[in-house]
Amino acid sequence: MQSTSSPPRLGARPGTFLLAGAFVTGLLLFVHGGCGSTDCESAADCTDNNGAPSQGQEWVCINKTCETRPTGNPEPDAGTDAGTDAGTDAGTTDAGPTTVSVQILAFNDFHGQLEAPTGGNGQIQTGVLPDGGPDRVNAGGVTYFAKHIQDLRETNPNTVVVSAGDLIGATPLLSALFHDEPTIEAMNQIGIDLVAVGNHEFDEGSPELLRMQTGGCHPVDGCQDGDGFEGARFKYLAANVATAADRTLFPRYDIRTFEGVKVAFIGMTLEGTPEIVTPTFVSGLSFKDEVETVNKLVPELKQQGVEAIVVVVHEGGVAATGALVNECKGTGTTDGLISGAIVDIAKGIDNEVDLIVSGHTHNAYNCVIGGKVVTSAASYGRLVTDIDLKLDRATGEVVEARANNVIVTRTVTEDTNIKTLVAKYQERSAPLANRVIGYIAATLQTPGNQKDPVGQSTMGFVIADAQLAATKPANLGGAQIAFMNPGGVRADIAEGEVTYSEAFTTQPFGNSLVTLTLTGAQIEAVLERQWQQTPTGVTIRILQPSVGFSYTYDATQPIGSRIDPASIRLNGQVIDPATDYRVTVNNFLSTGGDGFVVLNEGRNRLGGAVDTDALENYLKTNSSQASPLPAPALDRITGILPPPAP
């Protein structure tokens, strides 16, 4: 279907990607009128093996398979296809009577970011300045996001809007205070269609996630906004999240039909979700291998007449620092492309899959891996991936695919309906959100933003110190040490006054504190688990320790032998392997989250305050406008690092 008026494209579009295994040059010209021998190198072989074709037909050899097509096919014209650029690349043609154009608008890791994100989380790099520094633009904010989606949707009536997980969870106070109902309502208004579950969809457990789909008031807090909650109008997908042998938490896939041609969308999350979610919240669920899950579904889909298959998965890759949003640059790889789990997934998935929409790592990239287009749209609604597919009307195959990461600029007109929705929740949350709870003398940074080569961060240290203070009294746990997981430290807090909203945003999970007993030997074992070997490489999670605790690691040594026991000290004294110590962690870590399974062995457990309350009390006790809290020194962990690669 052609578009009579298409607005100009937002941002430069990279070249067309021809999907290996999904189509071949000029495929859309062929009408599959029958197949002969599969052993051919040319049309002459087909004639030799199968005899003359029917009248008005001619043999062609495609992928060593003999097929027939009508003789005398006219050359394609240069019309424009809704949702694609005018003109064609070599070996392809534009949409016409033989093809159907489908537009997929994709995003990932929105994390309930209804308000425009700030700092580095609210910008996208667009290039390099003359002095070598990054050239950035402000991006994101759901009112602008909605407008970009609307404008892109208008370029093609055959449009599907999909999200690759973490739509909710780890959200700012504006959404989290109302159990993420505001985000679901905003996405209902925007009109998204499909969401693959991410690990953060399970932050409040699977029953709460099911409520997000089906609606109804929260079982404890009710409908806080006073007007009920209808649930998601879009569909959650969870192909690899099993509740029983033959049952999944949500549907495995969704099939959409466009002008008679079917497209399947398989949705799933990363297999490792149980390791990064509070274990009790995924109790009773099993998370299957991503590649095996998809490859088992491909024959089932093909039996239903589906040839175009899209995988929407909450797992991703790692791009090089400074890589632009439509690049595929990586670091330390032999091919110079992105690294990470998505690479092996893309290479392992059946070649019948044409496109992979990914997420989880908050990186932006636009790649072809294993013959498949692989995309990711950063995070927090700062990008929308505009993907155009051409489908052969006769065969249903994808004959062309191209993608473009479009920046969600704030120069467009805000969507008024979404703006009204956001304003409603801002008004209802303002008394709590804007309450000043403390003052800091310098910006506190997350481990990701600190860029400390050893892995320390001022924000992580302050949180650990707050948790130690909250559980140090004998009647509250008698804690001597506290550890904070780096992935739970979500946002910087800027110098000056600290509002409750800022404190909540950096710790948005509402975890409770748990104080438990470990021996010195078990503490060493916990520290060794900061490096974990996975099938795709080494995962590094440097715990943020509380004041008075210090140690040295040697990253040049084998995994499991990187901590020198003699370097582990508490208030200057070497930890005794046989002595018991009281250690505070959050409930996520206490049950083995992030792979710290040794913490499951902790004895004499005592529950404590909610983490945000601990931080608020710490700031109130240790800071004032006249005497703000100083940023702690980054001197608790010493690292021996391997030399940089030449």
C-alpha positions as CSV (number, residue, x, y, z in Angstrom):
1,M,0.0,0.0,0.0
2,Q,1.4,3.4,-1.0
3,S,1.3,6.5,1.1
4,T,-0.1,9.6,-0.5
5,S,1.6,11.9,1.9
6,S,4.5,10.9,4.1
7,P,6.3,13.4,6.4
8,P,10.1,13.6,6.0
9,R,12.1,11.0,7.9
10,L,13.5,11.9,11.2
11,G,17.3,11.4,11.1
12,A,19.5,9.7,8.6
13,R,18.6,6.2,7.5
14,P,21.4,3.6,7.1
15,G,21.6,1.5,4.0
16,T,19.3,-1.4,3.3
17,F,20.2,-4.7,4.9
18,L,19.5,-7.8,2.9
19,L,18.7,-10.6,5.3
20,A,20.7,-13.7,4.7
21,G,18.4,-16.8,4.6
22,A,15.3,-14.7,4.4
23,F,15.4,-13.5,0.9
24,V,17.6,-13.3,-2.2
25,T,18.1,-10.8,-4.9
26,G,15.0,-10.0,-6.9
27,L,12.9,-12.5,-4.9
28,L,9.7,-10.4,-5.0
29,L,9.6,-10.8,-8.8
30,F,9.0,-14.5,-8.5
31,V,5.7,-16.3,-8.1
32,H,6.4,-19.6,-6.6
33,G,4.7,-21.9,-9.1
34,G,6.3,-25.1,-8.0
35,C,9.7,-26.6,-7.0
36,G,11.8,-29.2,-8.7
37,S,15.2,-30.7,-7.8
38,T,17.0,-29.0,-4.9
39,D,20.4,-29.6,-6.6
40,C,20.9,-26.8,-9.1
41,E,23.4,-24.2,-9.9
42,S,21.6,-22.5,-12.8
43,A,18.3,-22.5,-14.7
44,A,19.8,-24.9,-17.2
45,D,20.2,-27.5,-14.4
46,C,16.5,-27.2,-13.6
47,T,15.6,-27.9,-17.3
48,D,17.9,-30.9,-17.4
49,N,16.5,-32.3,-14.1
50,N,12.8,-31.4,-14.5
51,G,12.1,-30.9,-18.2
52,A,10.6,-27.8,-19.8
53,P,8.4,-25.6,-17.5
54,S,4.7,-25.0,-18.1
55,Q,3.7,-22.6,-20.8
56,G,4.3,-19.0,-19.8
57,Q,6.7,-20.0,-17.1
58,E,10.5,-20.2,-16.8
59,W,12.9,-22.0,-14.5
60,V,15.1,-20.1,-12.0
61,C,17.6,-21.6,-9.5
62,I,17.3,-19.9,-6.1
63,N,19.5,-21.2,-3.2
64,K,20.1,-24.4,-5.2
65,T,16.3,-24.9,-5.5
66,C,14.5,-24.9,-8.8
67,E,11.4,-22.7,-8.9
68,T,9.2,-21.3,-11.7
69,R,8.2,-17.7,-12.4
70,P,6.1,-16.1,-15.1
71,T,8.2,-15.1,-18.2
72,G,8.5,-11.5,-19.2
73,N,8.1,-9.9,-15.8
74,P,8.2,-6.1,-16.2
75,E,11.0,-4.2,-14.4
76,P,9.8,-2.6,-11.1
77,D,8.8,1.1,-11.2
78,A,10.2,3.7,-8.8
79,G,7.2,4.4,-6.7
80,T,7.4,5.1,-3.0
81,D,6.4,2.7,-0.3
82,A,4.8,4.0,2.9
83,G,7.3,3.8,5.6
84,T,10.4,3.5,3.4
85,D,12.6,5.7,1.3
86,A,11.9,6.2,-2.4
87,G,14.1,4.2,-4.8
88,T,15.6,0.8,-4.4
89,D,18.9,-0.9,-3.7
90,A,20.4,-3.4,-6.2
91,G,18.3,-6.5,-6.3
92,T,15.2,-5.2,-4.6
93,T,12.2,-3.2,-5.7
94,D,9.8,-0.9,-4.0
95,A,6.3,-1.8,-2.8
96,G,3.7,-2.4,-5.4
97,P,1.3,-5.1,-6.2
98,T,3.9,-7.8,-5.3
99,T,4.8,-6.5,-1.8
100,V,3.3,-5.4,1.4
101,S,5.0,-2.7,3.6
102,V,5.0,-3.1,7.4
103,Q,6.4,-0.6,9.8
104,I,7.5,-1.7,13.3
105,L,8.1,1.0,15.9
106,A,10.3,-0.4,18.7
107,F,11.6,0.8,22.0
108,N,12.9,-0.8,25.2
109,D,13.8,-0.2,28.8
110,F,11.3,2.6,29.3
111,H,11.3,2.1,33.1
112,G,8.3,4.3,33.7
113,Q,10.1,7.5,32.6
114,L,7.1,9.7,32.2
115,E,8.9,12.9,32.9
116,A,11.7,14.1,30.7
117,P,14.9,12.3,32.0
118,T,17.7,14.5,33.2
119,G,21.5,14.5,33.1
120,G,23.1,11.8,31.0
121,N,20.0,9.8,31.0
122,G,18.2,12.6,29.2
123,Q,20.6,13.0,26.3
124,I,21.7,11.2,23.1
125,Q,25.0,11.6,21.4
126,T,24.7,12.7,17.8
127,G,28.3,13.2,16.9
128,V,31.7,14.6,17.9
129,L,32.5,18.2,18.6
130,P,35.6,19.9,17.1
131,D,37.4,19.5,20.4
132,G,36.7,15.8,20.4
133,G,34.0,15.8,23.0
134,P,30.5,14.3,22.4
135,D,27.8,16.4,20.7
136,R,24.6,15.6,22.5
137,V,20.9,16.6,22.3
138,N,18.2,16.4,25.0
139,A,15.9,13.5,24.4
140,G,13.0,11.6,26.0
141,G,9.9,12.4,28.0
142,V,6.6,10.6,27.4
143,T,4.8,13.6,26.0
144,Y,7.4,13.9,23.3
145,F,7.7,10.2,22.9
146,A,3.9,10.0,22.2
147,K,4.2,12.7,19.5
148,H,7.1,10.9,17.7
149,I,5.2,7.6,17.7
150,Q,2.1,9.4,16.3
151,D,4.0,11.0,13.5
152,L,5.8,7.9,12.5
153,R,2.6,5.8,12.7
154,E,1.0,8.2,10.1
155,T,3.6,7.2,7.5
156,N,2.2,3.7,7.2
157,P,-1.2,2.2,8.1
158,N,0.5,-1.2,8.6
159,T,2.2,-0.2,11.9
160,V,2.9,-2.2,15.0
161,V,4.4,-0.7,18.2
162,V,6.5,-3.1,20.3
163,S,8.6,-2.9,23.4
164,A,11.5,-5.2,24.3
165,G,10.9,-5.3,28.0
166,D,11.3,-3.3,31.2
167,L,8.5,-1.0,30.3
168,I,7.9,-0.8,34.1
169,G,10.0,-1.5,37.1
170,A,12.9,0.5,38.5
171,T,10.7,3.5,37.8
172,P,10.8,7.0,39.1
173,L,8.5,8.0,42.0
174,L,5.8,9.4,39.7
175,S,5.1,6.0,38.3
176,A,6.2,3.8,41.2
177,L,4.2,5.5,43.8
178,F,1.1,4.3,42.0
179,H,2.5,0.8,41.3
180,D,3.3,1.8,37.7
181,E,-0.3,2.2,36.7
182,P,0.5,5.7,35.2
183,T,2.9,4.1,32.8
184,I,0.4,1.5,31.7
185,E,-2.2,4.2,31.2
186,A,0.1,6.3,29.2
187,M,1.0,3.4,26.9
188,N,-2.6,2.6,26.4
189,Q,-3.2,6.2,25.2
190,I,-0.2,6.0,22.9
191,G,-1.5,2.8,21.5
192,I,1.4,0.3,21.8
193,D,0.6,-3.2,20.7
194,L,3.0,-5.8,22.2
195,V,5.5,-5.9,25.1
196,A,8.0,-8.7,25.8
197,V,8.4,-9.1,29.5
198,G,11.7,-7.9,30.9
199,N,13.3,-8.8,34.2
200,H,12.0,-5.6,35.9
201,E,8.5,-6.6,35.0
202,F,8.9,-9.0,37.9
203,D,10.0,-6.4,40.5
204,E,6.8,-6.8,42.4
205,G,6.2,-10.5,41.5
206,S,4.3,-12.3,38.8
207,P,0.8,-11.7,40.4
208,E,1.4,-8.0,40.2
209,L,2.5,-8.3,36.6
210,L,-0.6,-10.3,35.8
211,R,-2.6,-7.4,37.3
212,M,-0.8,-5.0,35.0
213,Q,-2.3,-7.0,32.1
214,T,-5.8,-7.7,33.4
215,G,-6.4,-4.6,35.6
216,G,-8.0,-4.2,39.0
217,C,-7.0,-2.3,42.1
218,H,-3.8,-3.0,44.0
219,P,-4.5,-5.7,46.6
220,V,-3.0,-3.6,49.4
221,D,-3.1,0.1,48.4
222,G,-6.2,-0.1,46.3
223,C,-6.7,2.4,43.4
224,Q,-4.8,5.3,44.7
225,D,-5.7,7.7,41.9
226,G,-9.4,7.2,42.7
227,D,-10.6,6.2,39.2
228,G,-9.9,2.4,38.9
229,F,-7.3,0.6,36.7
230,E,-8.3,-1.2,33.5
231,G,-5.0,-2.8,32.9
232,A,-3.0,-2.9,29.7
233,R,-4.8,-2.8,26.3
234,F,-1.6,-4.1,24.8
235,K,-0.5,-7.7,25.0
236,Y,2.4,-9.0,27.1
237,L,4.4,-11.9,25.6
238,A,6.6,-14.4,27.5
239,A,7.6,-17.3,25.3
240,N,10.3,-18.5,27.6
241,V,8.6,-17.9,31.0
242,A,7.0,-21.2,31.9
243,T,4.5,-21.9,34.7
244,A,4.2,-25.6,33.9
245,A,5.5,-28.0,31.3
246,D,3.3,-26.7,28.5
247,R,2.1,-23.4,29.9
248,T,3.7,-19.9,29.8
249,L,2.9,-16.9,32.0
250,F,1.7,-15.0,28.9
251,P,1.3,-16.0,25.3
252,R,4.4,-17.0,23.5
253,Y,3.8,-15.1,20.3
254,D,1.3,-12.9,18.5
255,I,0.5,-13.2,14.8
256,R,-0.6,-10.0,12.9
257,T,-1.9,-10.0,9.3
258,F,-1.2,-7.2,7.0
259,E,-3.0,-7.2,3.6
260,G,-3.2,-10.9,3.8
261,V,0.4,-11.5,4.8
262,K,1.2,-12.8,8.3
263,V,3.9,-11.6,10.6
264,A,4.7,-13.4,13.9
265,F,6.1,-11.6,17.0
266,I,7.8,-13.8,19.5
267,G,8.3,-12.1,22.9
268,M,10.6,-13.2,25.7
269,T,13.1,-12.1,28.4
270,L,16.6,-13.2,29.3
271,E,17.1,-16.7,30.6
272,G,19.1,-15.2,33.5
273,T,16.1,-13.2,34.9
274,P,16.0,-15.2,38.2
275,E,19.6,-14.2,39.0
276,I,18.7,-10.5,38.9
277,V,15.2,-10.5,40.4
278,T,14.3,-11.1,44.0
279,P,14.0,-14.9,43.9
280,T,10.7,-15.1,45.8
281,F,9.1,-12.9,43.1
282,V,9.8,-15.5,40.4
283,S,9.1,-18.6,42.5
284,G,7.2,-21.2,40.5
285,L,8.4,-19.9,37.2
286,S,11.1,-21.3,35.0
287,F,13.0,-19.2,32.4
288,K,14.1,-21.1,29.3
289,D,17.0,-20.7,26.9
290,E,16.2,-17.9,24.4
291,V,17.6,-19.7,21.3
292,E,16.0,-23.0,22.1
293,T,12.7,-21.3,22.8
294,V,12.6,-19.5,19.4
295,N,13.9,-22.5,17.4
296,K,11.1,-24.7,18.8
297,L,8.5,-22.2,17.8
298,V,9.7,-21.7,14.2
299,P,8.2,-24.9,12.8
300,E,4.9,-24.2,14.6
301,L,4.7,-20.8,13.1
302,K,5.5,-22.0,9.6
303,Q,2.7,-24.6,9.9
304,Q,0.4,-21.6,10.3
305,G,1.6,-20.0,7.1
306,V,4.0,-17.6,8.8
307,E,7.2,-16.8,6.9
308,A,8.0,-13.4,8.5
309,I,9.2,-13.8,12.1
310,V,10.2,-11.1,14.5
311,V,11.8,-11.8,17.9
312,V,11.3,-9.2,20.6
313,V,13.7,-10.1,23.4
314,H,14.8,-8.4,26.6
315,E,18.5,-9.2,26.2
316,G,21.1,-7.1,24.5
317,G,24.5,-6.1,23.4
318,V,27.2,-3.7,24.4
319,A,28.3,-1.0,22.0
320,A,31.5,1.0,22.1
321,T,31.6,4.1,24.2
322,G,30.8,7.0,21.9
323,A,29.2,4.8,19.2
324,L,26.3,6.6,17.5
325,V,22.8,5.3,17.7
326,N,22.7,3.8,14.2
327,E,26.1,2.2,14.4
328,C,27.1,-1.3,15.5
329,K,30.5,-0.5,16.9
330,G,31.9,-2.6,19.7
331,T,35.1,-2.9,21.7
332,G,37.4,-5.8,22.0
333,T,35.7,-8.0,19.4
334,T,37.5,-9.4,16.3
335,D,34.9,-8.0,13.9
336,G,34.7,-4.6,15.6
337,L,31.0,-5.0,16.2
338,I,29.0,-5.0,19.4
339,S,29.5,-7.7,22.1
340,G,27.2,-9.3,24.6
341,A,24.6,-12.0,24.9
342,I,22.5,-10.9,21.9
343,V,25.3,-11.7,19.5
344,D,25.2,-15.5,20.3
345,I,21.5,-15.4,20.4
346,A,21.3,-13.8,16.9
347,K,23.7,-16.3,15.5
348,G,22.0,-19.3,17.2
349,I,18.4,-18.4,16.3
350,D,16.9,-20.1,13.2
351,N,17.6,-18.2,10.0
352,E,13.8,-18.1,9.4
353,V,13.9,-15.2,11.9
354,D,14.2,-11.9,10.1
355,L,14.5,-9.3,12.8
356,I,15.5,-9.1,16.5
357,V,14.4,-6.2,18.6
358,S,16.5,-6.3,21.8
359,G,17.0,-4.4,25.0
360,H,18.2,-4.8,28.6
361,T,21.7,-3.2,28.3
362,H,20.4,0.4,27.6
363,N,22.7,0.6,24.6
364,A,21.7,1.9,21.2
365,Y,22.7,0.0,18.1
366,N,21.6,-0.9,14.6
367,C,23.3,-4.1,13.4
368,V,23.1,-7.1,11.1
369,I,24.2,-10.2,13.0
370,G,23.9,-13.8,11.7
371,G,22.0,-12.4,8.7
372,K,19.4,-10.8,10.9
373,V,18.7,-7.1,11.6
374,V,19.3,-6.5,15.3
375,T,18.3,-3.3,17.0
376,S,18.1,-1.6,20.4
377,A,16.8,1.9,21.3
378,A,18.9,2.8,24.3
379,S,16.5,3.5,27.3
380,Y,14.0,5.8,29.0
381,G,12.1,6.6,25.8
382,R,15.0,8.6,24.2
383,L,14.9,6.7,20.9
384,V,12.3,4.9,18.7
385,T,13.5,2.3,16.3
386,D,11.7,2.8,13.0
387,I,11.9,-0.6,11.2
388,D,10.5,-1.0,7.7
389,L,9.8,-4.5,6.3
390,K,8.8,-5.4,2.8
391,L,6.9,-8.7,2.6
392,D,6.4,-10.7,-0.6
393,R,2.7,-10.8,-1.1
394,A,2.8,-14.2,-2.7
395,T,5.2,-16.0,-0.4
396,G,5.0,-14.0,2.9
397,E,8.8,-13.8,3.0
398,V,10.6,-10.7,4.2
399,V,12.4,-9.4,1.1
400,E,13.8,-6.2,2.6
401,A,14.4,-4.8,6.0
402,R,15.9,-1.6,7.2
403,A,16.0,0.1,10.5
404,N,16.6,3.7,11.8
405,N,17.0,4.8,15.4
406,V,15.1,8.0,15.6
407,I,15.9,10.4,18.4
408,V,12.9,11.5,20.6
409,T,13.7,15.1,20.5
410,R,11.9,17.7,22.6
411,T,11.5,20.1,19.7
412,V,8.1,18.6,18.7
413,T,4.8,19.6,20.1
414,E,3.9,17.7,23.2
415,D,1.0,15.3,23.1
416,T,-1.7,17.1,25.1
417,N,-3.6,14.1,26.3
418,I,-0.5,12.5,27.7
419,K,0.6,15.8,29.2
420,T,-2.8,15.9,31.0
421,L,-2.3,12.4,32.3
422,V,1.3,13.2,33.6
423,A,0.1,16.4,35.2
424,K,-2.6,14.5,37.1
425,Y,-0.1,12.2,38.7
426,Q,2.4,15.0,39.3
427,E,-0.2,16.9,41.3
428,R,-1.1,13.8,43.4
429,S,2.5,12.9,44.1
430,A,3.9,16.4,44.6
431,P,3.5,16.6,48.5
432,L,5.7,13.4,48.9
433,A,8.0,13.9,45.9
434,N,9.1,17.4,46.6
435,R,9.8,17.0,50.3
436,V,13.4,17.9,51.2
437,I,15.1,15.2,53.2
438,G,18.8,16.2,53.2
439,Y,21.7,18.1,51.6
440,I,24.8,16.9,49.9
441,A,28.1,18.8,49.3
442,A,28.9,17.2,45.9
443,T,27.0,15.2,43.3
444,L,26.8,11.5,44.2
445,Q,27.3,9.2,41.3
446,T,26.2,5.7,40.4
447,P,28.8,3.0,39.6
448,G,27.9,3.4,35.9
449,N,28.5,7.2,35.9
450,Q,31.4,7.3,38.4
451,K,33.8,5.7,35.9
452,D,36.0,4.5,38.7
453,P,38.2,1.8,37.2
454,V,38.0,-0.3,40.4
455,G,34.1,-0.1,40.5
456,Q,33.5,2.2,43.5
457,S,30.9,4.9,43.5
458,T,30.0,7.7,45.9
459,M,26.3,7.0,45.6
460,G,26.8,3.3,46.3
461,F,28.9,4.1,49.3
462,V,26.4,6.5,50.8
463,I,23.6,3.9,50.4
464,A,25.7,1.2,52.0
465,D,26.5,3.6,54.9
466,A,22.8,4.4,55.3
467,Q,22.0,0.7,55.5
468,L,24.7,0.1,58.1
469,A,23.5,3.0,60.2
470,A,19.9,1.7,60.0
471,T,20.8,-1.8,61.2
472,K,23.8,-1.1,63.5
473,P,21.9,-0.9,66.8
474,A,21.8,-4.3,68.6
475,N,18.0,-4.4,68.6
476,L,17.9,-3.6,64.8
477,G,20.4,-6.2,63.8
478,G,23.8,-5.4,65.3
479,A,25.3,-4.9,61.8
480,Q,29.0,-4.4,61.3
481,I,29.2,-4.3,57.5
482,A,26.7,-3.5,54.8
483,F,26.9,-4.3,51.0
484,M,24.9,-2.7,48.3
485,N,24.5,-4.3,44.8
486,P,25.7,-1.9,42.1
487,G,22.7,-2.6,39.8
488,G,20.4,-1.3,42.6
489,V,21.9,2.1,42.4
490,R,20.0,3.7,39.6
491,A,20.6,7.4,39.5
492,D,22.9,10.2,40.5
493,I,21.8,12.8,43.1
494,A,22.9,16.3,42.3
495,E,24.7,18.6,44.7
496,G,22.5,20.6,47.0
497,E,19.1,19.8,48.6
498,V,17.9,16.2,48.2
499,T,14.2,15.6,47.7
500,Y,12.4,12.3,48.5
501,S,11.8,11.9,44.7
502,E,15.6,12.0,44.0
503,A,16.3,9.5,46.8
504,F,13.6,7.2,45.6
505,T,14.8,7.4,42.0
506,T,18.2,6.2,42.9
507,Q,16.7,3.3,44.9
508,P,13.3,2.6,43.3
509,F,12.8,-1.0,44.2
510,G,11.4,-0.7,47.7
511,N,13.6,-3.4,49.0
512,S,13.8,-4.2,52.8
513,L,17.0,-4.6,54.7
514,V,18.1,-8.0,56.0
515,T,20.9,-8.5,58.6
516,L,22.4,-11.9,58.7
517,T,25.5,-13.7,60.2
518,L,28.4,-14.8,57.9
519,T,31.8,-16.1,58.8
520,G,34.9,-14.3,57.6
521,A,35.4,-17.1,55.1
522,Q,31.9,-16.7,53.8
523,I,32.5,-12.9,53.4
524,E,35.5,-13.8,51.3
525,A,33.4,-16.1,49.2
526,V,30.8,-13.4,48.7
527,L,33.6,-11.0,47.4
528,E,34.8,-13.7,45.0
529,R,31.3,-13.9,43.5
530,Q,31.8,-10.4,42.1
531,W,33.2,-12.1,39.0
532,Q,31.0,-14.8,37.5
533,Q,31.8,-16.7,34.4
534,T,28.8,-17.0,32.0
535,P,28.5,-18.6,28.5
536,T,29.0,-15.2,27.0
537,G,31.9,-13.9,29.1
538,V,32.6,-12.7,32.6
539,T,29.9,-10.7,34.5
540,I,31.4,-8.2,37.0
541,R,29.3,-6.8,39.9
542,I,31.4,-4.9,42.4
543,L,29.5,-4.6,45.7
544,Q,29.5,-1.3,47.3
545,P,30.8,-1.7,51.0
546,S,30.0,0.4,54.0
547,V,32.5,2.7,55.8
548,G,35.2,0.9,57.7
549,F,35.3,-2.1,55.4
550,S,38.1,-2.5,52.9
551,Y,39.9,-5.1,50.7
552,T,42.1,-5.6,47.6
553,Y,41.3,-7.7,44.6
554,D,43.6,-8.8,41.8
555,A,41.8,-9.0,38.5
556,T,44.8,-10.6,36.8
557,Q,44.2,-13.8,38.8
558,P,41.7,-16.6,37.9
559,I,38.1,-16.2,38.8
560,G,37.6,-17.5,42.3
561,S,41.1,-16.6,43.4
562,R,41.0,-12.8,43.2
563,I,40.6,-11.8,46.8
564,D,43.5,-11.9,49.2
565,P,42.0,-12.9,52.7
566,A,44.7,-10.9,54.4
567,S,43.5,-7.7,52.7
568,I,39.9,-7.9,54.0
569,R,39.7,-5.5,56.9
570,L,37.0,-4.2,59.2
571,N,38.0,-0.9,60.9
572,G,41.6,-1.7,60.2
573,Q,41.6,-5.3,61.5
574,V,42.0,-8.3,59.3
575,I,38.8,-10.4,59.1
576,D,39.1,-13.7,60.8
577,P,37.8,-16.5,58.5
578,A,36.3,-18.4,61.5
579,T,34.7,-15.5,63.3
580,D,31.0,-14.5,62.8
581,Y,30.1,-11.1,61.5
582,R,26.8,-9.3,61.2
583,V,26.2,-8.2,57.6
584,T,23.4,-6.1,56.1
585,V,22.1,-6.5,52.5
586,N,18.8,-5.8,50.9
587,N,16.3,-8.6,50.5
588,F,17.2,-9.0,46.8
589,L,20.8,-9.9,47.7
590,S,19.9,-11.9,50.8
591,T,18.2,-14.6,48.8
592,G,21.0,-15.0,46.3
593,G,20.2,-12.2,43.8
594,D,22.8,-11.2,41.2
595,G,24.4,-14.7,41.7
596,F,25.6,-14.0,45.3
597,V,24.4,-17.4,46.4
598,V,26.6,-17.5,49.4
599,L,24.3,-15.0,51.1
600,N,21.6,-17.8,51.2
601,E,23.8,-19.4,53.8
602,G,23.4,-16.4,56.2
603,R,22.2,-17.3,59.7
604,N,20.1,-15.5,62.3
605,R,18.3,-13.3,59.8
606,L,16.5,-10.2,61.0
607,G,14.4,-8.0,58.7
608,G,14.8,-4.3,58.8
609,A,13.7,-1.0,57.3
610,V,12.8,-0.3,53.7
611,D,16.0,0.9,51.9
612,T,14.5,4.3,50.9
613,D,13.6,5.0,54.6
614,A,17.1,4.1,55.6
615,L,18.6,6.6,53.2
616,E,16.1,9.3,54.2
617,N,16.9,8.9,57.9
618,Y,20.7,8.8,57.2
619,L,20.5,12.1,55.2
620,K,18.3,13.8,57.9
621,T,20.7,12.7,60.6
622,N,24.0,13.5,58.9
623,S,23.3,16.6,56.8
624,S,21.8,20.1,57.0
625,Q,21.7,23.1,54.7
626,A,24.6,24.6,56.7
627,S,26.5,21.3,56.8
628,P,25.8,19.2,53.8
629,L,26.9,15.6,53.6
630,P,30.3,15.3,51.9
631,A,30.9,12.7,49.2
632,P,32.8,9.7,50.6
633,A,36.3,9.1,49.4
634,L,36.7,6.3,46.9
635,D,39.2,4.4,49.0
636,R,37.4,1.3,50.3
637,I,38.4,-1.1,47.4
638,T,41.8,-1.4,45.9
639,G,42.0,-3.1,42.5
640,I,45.0,-4.6,40.7
641,L,43.9,-4.4,37.0
642,P,45.3,-6.1,33.9
643,P,47.2,-3.7,31.5
644,P,45.0,-2.1,28.9
645,A,44.8,-3.9,25.5
646,P,47.3,-2.5,23.0
